Amino acid sequence: MAKGLRGCLCTMLLLLCAVQELGCWAMHTAGQGSDPGEPGDPALLAGGRVKRGWVWNQFFVVEEYTGTEPLYVGKIHSDSDEGDGSIKYTISGEGAGTIFLIDEITGDIHATERLDREQKTFYTLRAQARDRQTDQLLEPESEFIIKVQDINDSEPRFLEGPYIGSVAELSPVGTSVMQVMASDADDPTYGSSARVVYSVLEGEQHFTVDSKTGVIRTAVADLDRETQDRYEVVIRATDMAGQLGGLSGSTTVTIVVTDVNDNPPRFPQKMYQFSIVETAPVGTAIGRVKAEDSDVGENTDMTYQVKDEEGVEMFKVTTDSNTQEAVITVQKPLDYESKKVHTVVVEALNKFVDPRFVDLGTFRDQTIVRVSVLDVDEPPEFRPPSNLLEVQEDAHVGSVVGVVTALDPDTANHPVRYAIDRSTDAERIFDIDAKTGAIVTGKVLDRETAGWHNITVLAMEADNHSQVSRASLRIRILDVNDNPPELATPYEAAVCEDAKPGQLIQTISVVDRDEPQSGHRFYFTLAPEATNNHHFSLLDIQDNTAAVHTQRVGFNRQEQDVYLLPILVVDSGPPALSSTGTLTIRVCGCDSTGAIQSCNSTAYVVSATLSPGALIALLVCVLILVVLVLLILTLKRHHKSHLTSEEDEDMRDNVIKYNDEGGGEQDTEAYDMSALRSLYDFSEIKAGDGGGGPGEGGPGRNPSSELHALPQWVQSPDLDFSVFRDYICRKVEQADEDLSVPPYDSFQTYAFEGSDSPVPSLSSINTWSSGSEQDFSYLGGWGPRFRQLAALYAGRRGGEDSEES
């Protein structure tokens, strides 16, 4: 087959080459005469050069060429070409320079790549003839097409698979199931490469396929879903119209046989038995029965019905849509004493019957259901069932409203006792006689407070209070005319100062809590105390409303700004009741259009000055300012008292603590001793005598200067502490003599370093005496950080030696 195909391709190529050689391209001159200028001169082209046209046959190239040499496509040629190589042929467009190459001298076009018509059917290119020397166009650029010639290299394919179809069971022969369609990528306009025919490979016993259209049809008429509900059919598509050498493809079609209602419902049993107690309420389900159907889907939907007259009266059959079961329920109350066993005939039939299969038989079935009634002790029953009672609202306490009756339905016929469920009558408005069932009023009734009362009456066996039945009673209170009519609202009206007579200022309506059966009818008139009124008139409109009109020309609110108009309202009874209401009419100032501006002088003045909102905002601002002033004064007073307490602070209440480590011998300003000096008053010391003899200090020595020299570590053998001792003694005496202040407790701790320390002390506390024999020369060997200390003590030691000498 491959050899035959290759030979066919070679033959086609030879034929195409022969056609192309015979149809060489030529460019014909449209007129005669010589050109006055060069061919490429644009001026000549525009000024009268004779137009020429390309003429050639259509180019074709065979797809899937497998040769080793480039495939010859065709030739372009200009009639001005004299074969001397002065004209250069070029092409541009789709595939130019890559797929298609042209010989610049001869104009031969070759295809250098393998083409596939299924990917691209033709290529559009443009041909140019240029002067080789000037590269100017000798002819206008022309467009041509290279078509790709098709060969049968693509097999048919079913692109829309997998296919799933359906057909109803028992369908006649030739019933259309579905259509399959194969697509062939070959050229349908050339040969038979894309001409497809269909056939059945598997499943031909039940289905056929149209060879041209691909429509699948049934081949038999006895397809039965209950026997087999699915078929797998293999369809083959072959091109070349099915001829030898054609390519083919296949697909599998799944055909589902759908159901039709060809099977009637059938009860598995011919009789069912159920039992139920006689006290079961209406609507209680007795049991379920179900007819079976071999069909599926909606063809199994059934309806059930009761066929006998007795069953229709006592029982009801409904269909459960989910399970397709017949639900038998109680339709009327059962009574064991009346009938102990009921027989019901239930029929099942398909909801949707197909008329095509009626001849197959009846699509319904029947079964018998026996219902046994079980005896129970029943509570009393109320007779008659009326539950509406009426009573006048002015009925006296103890008046009979109505009587209820209940009987025991059992054979024993026990006596019945009555009671009211107090949860429905908590206020005990009604009472009931326990033996007779007479309901009487227990309190005074008022229809306007409660027009209806719903109470529940209990009836129970005298010997067994657990057997209780209930009955709801509705008691309507009938109305009597015991409430006078009243104005609907406390009416207030306004009238302009320039009002004219007959002007409507207010419409009056009333309300009445009573509800007479004939409806309300009210009458309006001015009260007797308003008979001398000459300012306003009252008109009864006869529709239970009245209108108030002005009766004079103009009003003066400076003379009187408020009028009180008493109005008498009377109802239609019986008995007729009345009441008097007051209409307040204010005289107001109005603009030219009648719009009210103000109704009294006070309101006008306030509105002209400040609104209430503005007044409130002003008061809030004033209050905030007062609070700020008080806060500032309080802070100043607190600050002043704090300063005073600091000035009066005693020196013994001051503690200055130094807890910092010095920076070494180079830090000479680590502590400020002036803070300690400021706490002590040395004025008394200066004023007194020195307190020391000649050996302790001369009379000309100033104790203050001696104390100032202590922090500077100046060694003074004449220093005397009697100054501090005398100062402390005087302070103690002053404190003892001053009886107005409590005594101060003073506690000082003086710590000192022992003299037996193994390491020589660097402290200067015990180095004041002239008898010290310490040698500080070793400090010079401690390094540069102790250089200042060594100089200080070495110098001091030298001074002492000089003094001794």
BELZILIN-V747994 format. One record per backbone hydrogen bond with DSSP energy under -1.0 kcal/mol. CO is the residue of the C=O (numbers start at 1). NH is the residue of the N-H. Records with the same first field share a line. If there is no record, write none. Layout:
CO=NH ; NH
//
This chain:
1=5
2=6
3=7
4=8
5=9
6=10
7=11
8=12
9=13
10=14
11=15
12=16
13=17
14=18
15=19
16=20
17=21
18=22
19=23
38=41
41=45
42=46
43=47
44=49
55=26
59=147
61=149
71=111
74=109
78=81
86=132
88=130
90=128
92=126
93=96
95=98 ; 99 ; 100
99=112
100=97
101=110
103=107
104=89
107=76
108=103
109=73 ; 74
110=101
111=71
115=64
116=119 ; 120
121=148
123=146
124=94
125=144
126=92
127=142
128=90
129=138
130=88
131=135
136=131
142=127
144=125
145=59
146=123
147=61
149=63
151=153
157=159 ; 183
163=254
165=256
167=258
168=171
172=175
175=218
178=216
183=157
192=195 ; 240
195=241
197=238
199=236
202=234
203=206 ; 207
206=219
208=217
210=214
211=198
214=180
215=210
216=177
217=208
218=174
223=170
224=228
229=257
231=255
233=253
234=201 ; 202
235=251
236=199
237=249
238=197
239=242
240=243
243=246
247=239
249=237
251=235
253=233
254=165
255=231
256=167
258=169
260=262
266=292
270=368
272=370
274=372
276=374
277=280
281=284
284=330
287=328
289=326
292=266
296=299
297=300
298=301
301=351
303=349
305=347
308=312
309=313
310=314
311=315
314=331 ; 332
316=329
318=327
320=324
325=320
326=289
327=318
328=286 ; 287
329=316
330=283
335=339
340=373
342=371
344=369
345=307
346=367
347=305
348=365
349=303
354=357
355=358
357=360
358=361
363=350
365=348
367=346
368=272
369=344
370=274
371=342
372=276
374=278
381=407
387=474
389=476
391=478
392=395
396=399
399=441
402=439
405=383
407=381
415=462
417=460
419=458
421=424
425=428
429=442 ; 443
431=440
433=437
434=418
437=404
438=433
439=401 ; 402
440=431
441=398
446=450
451=477
453=475
455=473
456=421
457=471
458=419
459=469
460=417
464=467
466=468
467=461
469=459
471=457
473=455
474=389
475=453
476=391
478=393
480=482
486=511
489=491
491=584
493=586
495=588
496=499
497=555
499=554
500=503
503=550
506=548
508=546
509=488
511=486
516=519
523=570
525=568
527=530
528=531
530=533
535=551
537=549
539=547
545=541
546=508
547=539
548=505 ; 506
549=537
550=502
556=560
561=587
563=585
565=583
566=527
567=581
568=525
569=579
570=523
577=571
579=569
581=567
583=565
584=493
585=563
586=495
588=497
589=597 ; 598
591=594
595=591
598=589
600=604
601=605
602=606
603=607
604=608
605=609
611=615
612=616
613=617
614=618
615=619
616=620
617=621
618=622
619=623
620=624
621=625
622=626
623=627
624=628
625=629
626=630
627=631
628=632
629=633
630=634
631=635
632=636
633=637
634=638
635=639
636=640
637=641
638=642
639=643
640=644
641=645
642=646
643=647
644=648
650=653
651=654
664=667
666=668
672=675
673=677
674=678
677=680
682=686
683=687
684=688
693=697
698=701
702=706
703=707
704=708
705=709
709=714
710=713
716=719
721=725
722=726
723=727
724=728
725=729
726=730
727=731
728=732
729=733
730=734
731=735
732=736
733=737
734=738
769=772
776=779
777=780
778=781
779=782
783=786
784=787
786=790
787=791
788=792
789=793
790=794
791=795
792=796
793=797
794=798
795=799
796=800
797=801
798=802
799=803
800=804
801=805
//
